[in-house]
C-alpha cells in the first residue's frame, strides 16, 4: 500500500487549497470513527473537496499511486462504514452542500452529496413538498451518506427507504472518471446501476450529486401514543394494526428503558408506568382520517393497550416525534457507551426476537434498550457498555452478534438502514453463500477493480480480520 508523502500532499494542496486538507494527528482524531465507536482508526489525511472537479482530481492523483481512500459524509453512520482501516486518505463531502435545482413540476430536486437531509425538505416545504427518507439523524446526516447506507427512517414504512427516492446519480469512480447513472425519468430500462450504487457503502466510488424524488405533503395527520404493559403486547399490536388493512405512515416502538431515558432527558410526557409505547402516525386526506384513527385505537385496545392518546394539535404531535427522534441522544444518560444494532425480522416475529434480546441481555449481563421501526420489523437494540472495561466491550460485541444471528434465523436481515460497515462484515456469511459474495465482489469490480474505494467494508475477504479496539473474529468463508 502506498502512503501519503510530501509530494502528494503538495499536489493535493494545489487541487484543494490549504483549507481543504487536514493532516495533523490531533485534528484527525475527530475522524477516527462514526457512531460505531467500538472500533477506531484515524486516516493519514482528510481531504475536503468543494466540487466534482476537485474530487475527480483527488481520485486521479490517488489512483496514479494506488492509494486506497474512504468516503465520509457527516459521520453519523452507526456501523463503522467510514472507518479508515488501512486506507490512508479520507474524503469528506461536507463542503459539497448546494441544492442545485428544484423542479416542482416534475417533483424532483438535484442536490450535492454533502447537503444535510433535513435541508432538502426545508428547501421545498413552503410549496407543500417534502423528501421522504427521514433518519433520526436527519438534522445532521447528509444525502451522500444516506445513499451509501440506503438509509430509512420512521416514515419509510409508507414511503420506502432511500433507494426508492433516487432517480439519478453523479459518481466519481476510483480512477477519477465522472459517470452519470440513471436519469430524470421515473422508469428506466436496462440494468439498475443506480440501485447497485445505493447501499454499496462507498465501495463503488463517491457520489457527488443526486436527483431525488419529492413527495407532496399529506392534507393532514393523526398521531397516536399507545401505551402497553410490556413490549410483547406492543409488538403483537403492531401486527394486528397492519393486518386490519390500515398501513400507518409510521409505527415506532420504545421500551421502558428508553421511555425513562427520554423522559429524564426531555420531559415530553411519556407514560413512565408503561412497559412499551407505540407512536402511530396516519396521514392522507382529512376525510376518513378520524375513522382510521378510531380503528387503530380500537385495535390497540383489543391487543391490550393500557391507554391510547391522540395528539391534540401540531405542537403535541411535534413533541411525540421529538421524543422518538431524540431517543438515541437520551441513551447517553444511561451508560458511557452504546452500540446500536440494525437487524430486521418479519413483523410477526417481533415478539419472539424481543424475547431473544431480553435473554441475551440477561446472559451477557448488559442492559439493552429498544427503540425501533416496528412497522418495518427493523430493530434497533441499543447495547449499553463501558469502553473502559475490555470485558464489557467483548460481551457487547458477542451479544450483538447473537442478536443478528437470531434475526437471520427468523428470516430477517443484518441491516434495515445502517449498512454492514465493519460492524457486521463478519456476519455476512450467515446470510449469503460464498457464491453470493463472489457475485457481489464481481459487481463491485465493475466500479472498483482494485478495491481501493472504502476497502474492508460490506464484502468479507477470506481469512480477513478486522482488529481495532476489541478482538474480532476471522471471517469464515
Secondary structure, DSSP 8 states (H G I E B T S, - for coil): -----HHHHHHHHHHH-GGGEE--HHHHGGGS-SS-TTS----SEEE--SSHHHHHHHHHHHHHHT--EEEESSS--SS-TT--TT-SEEEE-TT---EEEEETTTTEEEEETTSBHHHHHHHHGGGTEE-----TTTTT-BHHHHHHHT---TTHHHH--GGGGEEEEEEE-TTS-EEEEE-SSS---S--HHHHHTTSTTTT-EEEEEEEE-EE--SEEEEEEEEESSHHHHHHHHHHHHHTT---SEEEEEEHHHHHHHHHHH-----TT-SEEEEEEEEE-STTHHHHHHHHHHHHHHHTEEEEEE--SHHHHHHHHHHHHTHHHHGGGT-SEEEE---B--GGGHHHHHHHHHHHHHHHT--EEEEEBGGGTB--EEEEE-TT-HHHHHHHHHHHHHHHHHHHHTT-BS-SSS--TTTSGGGHHHHS-HHHHHHHHHHHHHH-TT--BSTTSSS--TT-B--SSS---B---
